[in-house]
Amino acid sequence: MTAGLVLIIGGLVFLSGSAVLAFCWAIRDGQFRNLSAAPLTIFDKDEPVGLPTDRFPSRK
């Protein structure tokens, strides 16, 4: 019982610590600097922003 509890708590500490380190790394690396431009990167020059050009295949 005690060994299982130590493993669970140790795993939770490890996972939460990893998440905090990854978040700090992302902030330091500049991943959150320009959040408004990120959704626009999926559009290329041939596809205008906000106008869907993709179509689903029709059922026959």
MDAnalysis code that builds the backbone (N, CA, C; Angstrom):
import MDAnalysis as mda
import numpy as np

u = mda.Universe.empty(180, n_residues=60, atom_resindex=np.repeat(np.arange(60), 3), trajectory=True)
u.add_TopologyAttr("name", ["N", "CA", "C"] * 60)
u.add_TopologyAttr("resid", np.arange(1, 61))
u.add_TopologyAttr("resname", ["MET", "THR", "ALA", "GLY", "LEU", "VAL", "LEU", "ILE", "ILE", "GLY", "GLY", "LEU", "VAL", "PHE", "LEU", "SER", "GLY", "SER", "ALA", "VAL", "LEU", "ALA", "PHE", "CYS", "TRP", "ALA", "ILE", "ARG", "ASP", "GLY", "GLN", "PHE", "ARG", "ASN", "LEU", "SER", "ALA", "ALA", "PRO", "LEU", "THR", "ILE", "PHE", "ASP", "LYS", "ASP", "GLU", "PRO", "VAL", "GLY", "LEU", "PRO", "THR", "ASP", "ARG", "PHE", "PRO", "SER", "ARG", "LYS"])
u.atoms.positions = np.array([
    [0.827, -1.198, 0.000],
    [0.000, 0.000, 0.000],
    [0.863, 1.249, 0.000],
    [1.858, 1.279, 0.854],
    [2.704, 2.461, 0.960],
    [3.565, 2.634, -0.292],
    [4.079, 1.523, -0.836],
    [4.910, 1.606, -2.036],
    [4.084, 2.109, -3.218],
    [2.857, 1.673, -3.320],
    [1.980, 2.141, -4.394],
    [1.681, 3.623, -4.275],
    [1.450, 4.077, -3.057],
    [1.171, 5.488, -2.820],
    [2.393, 6.345, -3.148],
    [3.577, 5.863, -2.798],
    [4.811, 6.590, -3.114],
    [5.001, 6.664, -4.627],
    [4.709, 5.583, -5.333],
    [4.829, 5.587, -6.786],
    [3.839, 6.552, -7.434],
    [2.628, 6.588, -6.957],
    [1.613, 7.482, -7.521],
    [1.989, 8.942, -7.269],
    [2.357, 9.254, -6.040],
    [2.731, 10.636, -5.706],
    [4.002, 11.038, -6.451],
    [4.956, 10.144, -6.533],
    [6.189, 10.443, -7.276],
    [5.911, 10.675, -8.752],
    [5.027, 9.876, -9.324],
    [4.658, 10.069, -10.727],
    [3.945, 11.385, -10.957],
    [3.060, 11.751, -10.031],
    [2.361, 13.031, -10.153],
    [3.328, 14.200, -10.049],
    [4.277, 14.124, -9.132],
    [5.276, 15.191, -8.990],
    [6.127, 15.282, -10.254],
    [6.523, 14.131, -10.797],
    [7.340, 14.123, -12.007],
    [6.579, 14.704, -13.193],
    [5.329, 14.286, -13.400],
    [4.549, 14.775, -14.524],
    [4.233, 16.262, -14.413],
    [3.856, 16.708, -13.237],
    [3.552, 18.132, -13.071],
    [4.815, 18.979, -13.205],
    [5.930, 18.485, -12.698],
    [7.197, 19.201, -12.867],
    [7.606, 19.275, -14.324],
    [7.388, 18.208, -15.064],
    [7.693, 18.211, -16.496],
    [6.817, 19.206, -17.239],
    [5.552, 19.279, -16.868],
    [4.637, 20.221, -17.519],
    [5.046, 21.661, -17.241],
    [5.439, 21.950, -16.015],
    [5.880, 23.308, -15.672],
    [7.161, 23.659, -16.420],
    [8.096, 22.736, -16.501],
    [9.335, 22.990, -17.234],
    [9.071, 23.204, -18.723],
    [8.183, 22.425, -19.304],
    [7.853, 22.594, -20.719],
    [7.173, 23.936, -20.967],
    [6.314, 24.349, -20.061],
    [5.645, 25.642, -20.196],
    [6.641, 26.785, -20.084],
    [7.550, 26.705, -19.130],
    [8.590, 27.746, -18.977],
    [9.497, 27.791, -20.196],
    [9.845, 26.627, -20.749],
    [10.666, 26.592, -21.947],
    [9.943, 27.249, -23.121],
    [8.640, 26.983, -23.269],
    [7.876, 27.559, -24.366],
    [7.782, 29.076, -24.243],
    [7.626, 29.573, -23.033],
    [7.588, 31.025, -22.826],
    [8.940, 31.640, -23.161],
    [10.011, 31.024, -22.679],
    [11.359, 31.553, -22.918],
    [11.737, 31.481, -24.395],
    [11.215, 30.476, -25.114],
    [11.531, 30.289, -26.521],
    [10.704, 31.199, -27.431],
    [9.689, 31.869, -26.887],
    [8.889, 32.808, -27.669],
    [7.691, 32.195, -28.359],
    [7.201, 31.088, -27.868],
    [6.072, 30.423, -28.496],
    [4.766, 31.204, -28.340],
    [4.683, 32.074, -27.349],
    [3.436, 32.790, -27.061],
    [3.506, 34.268, -27.417],
    [4.454, 34.674, -28.251],
    [4.612, 36.097, -28.563],
    [3.499, 36.622, -29.456],
    [3.165, 35.917, -30.513],
    [2.195, 36.416, -31.478],
    [1.106, 35.368, -31.695],
    [0.143, 35.357, -30.804],
    [-0.915, 34.350, -30.870],
    [-1.948, 34.653, -31.942],
    [-2.079, 35.903, -32.373],
    [-3.096, 36.234, -33.368],
    [-2.679, 35.838, -34.777],
    [-1.391, 35.697, -35.046],
    [-0.938, 35.327, -36.391],
    [-0.898, 33.819, -36.600],
    [-0.915, 33.052, -35.548],
    [-0.805, 31.599, -35.673],
    [-1.947, 30.971, -36.470],
    [-3.208, 31.364, -36.272],
    [-4.268, 30.734, -37.069],
    [-4.200, 31.080, -38.551],
    [-3.541, 32.156, -38.902],
    [-3.479, 32.573, -40.300],
    [-2.386, 31.861, -41.081],
    [-1.530, 31.114, -40.417],
    [-0.439, 30.456, -41.112],
    [-0.895, 29.243, -41.919],
    [-2.121, 28.796, -41.729],
    [-2.602, 27.653, -42.499],
    [-3.032, 28.062, -43.900],
    [-3.213, 29.355, -44.136],
    [-3.630, 29.830, -45.446],
    [-2.406, 30.130, -46.296],
    [-2.457, 29.753, -47.565],
    [-1.383, 30.117, -48.473],
    [-1.853, 31.264, -49.367],
    [-1.060, 31.623, -50.356],
    [-1.385, 32.772, -51.200],
    [-2.612, 32.520, -52.065],
    [-2.875, 31.273, -52.425],
    [-4.005, 30.964, -53.297],
    [-5.339, 30.906, -52.564],
    [-5.306, 30.811, -51.253],
    [-6.534, 30.704, -50.482],
    [-6.707, 31.965, -49.650],
    [-7.732, 32.762, -49.942],
    [-7.925, 34.001, -49.191],
    [-8.340, 33.725, -47.741],
    [-7.956, 34.613, -46.867],
    [-8.242, 34.465, -45.443],
    [-9.743, 34.603, -45.203],
    [-10.315, 33.647, -44.514],
    [-11.716, 33.697, -44.137],
    [-12.674, 33.142, -45.173],
    [-12.179, 32.763, -46.344],
    [-13.048, 32.230, -47.384],
    [-12.726, 30.755, -47.587],
    [-13.618, 29.855, -47.164],
    [-13.305, 28.424, -47.305],
    [-13.363, 28.005, -48.772],
    [-12.357, 27.297, -49.207],
    [-12.317, 26.799, -50.579],
    [-12.331, 25.281, -50.635],
    [-12.262, 24.628, -49.501],
    [-12.280, 23.167, -49.462],
    [-13.717, 22.669, -49.517],
    [-13.891, 21.517, -50.149],
    [-15.222, 20.931, -50.246],
    [-15.160, 19.476, -49.805],
    [-16.235, 19.010, -49.197],
    [-16.336, 17.610, -48.818],
    [-16.815, 16.819, -50.025],
    [-16.359, 15.594, -50.143],
    [-16.844, 14.783, -51.265],
    [-18.339, 14.512, -51.132],
    [-19.014, 14.564, -52.228],
    [-20.474, 14.346, -52.187],
    [-20.777, 12.850, -52.195],
    [-21.870, 12.496, -51.593],
    [-22.312, 11.096, -51.581],
    [-23.106, 10.826, -52.847],
    [-22.867, 9.682, -53.453],
    [-23.591, 9.333, -54.682],
    [-24.566, 8.231, -54.438],
])
